[in-house]
Amino acid sequence: MSFWRHFMGDYGQTLDISDAQSDIAGLRKAIEAKESLDRRQDQEVEALQRRLFELEQGLSALMKRLVEKNVLTPADLQDFARTFAAADRDES
C-alpha cells in the first residue's frame, strides 16, 4: 500500500482491493490461456499419434504384401525392421 493510499484511509484501502482484484483477474486469464494452449497441444499430439499408428499399420500391410508378391524377401523385411528399431532407439 502506498503512502497516499494509507493517508486516504478507507478510500485508499478500496483502491488497494480493486488493484488486487485486477491482478487476480489478470492472473486467471493468463492461467486459462495457458490451460487452453495445453489442451490444444494435447489434442494435436493425440491426433499425430493416431496418424502415426495408421501409417505404421499401412506400412506393415504394404511390406507384407511385397513379401507375398516376392518383391521383397523375408530377409529384406527383417533388415527393414532392424533399421526402424534402431532409429526408434536413437530417438528415445
Secondary structure, 3 states (H helix, E strand, C coil): CCHHHHHCCHHHHHHHHHHHHHHHHHHHHHHHHHHHHHHHHHHHHHHHHHHHHHHHHHHHHHHHHHHHCCCCCHHHHHHHHHHHHHHHHHHC
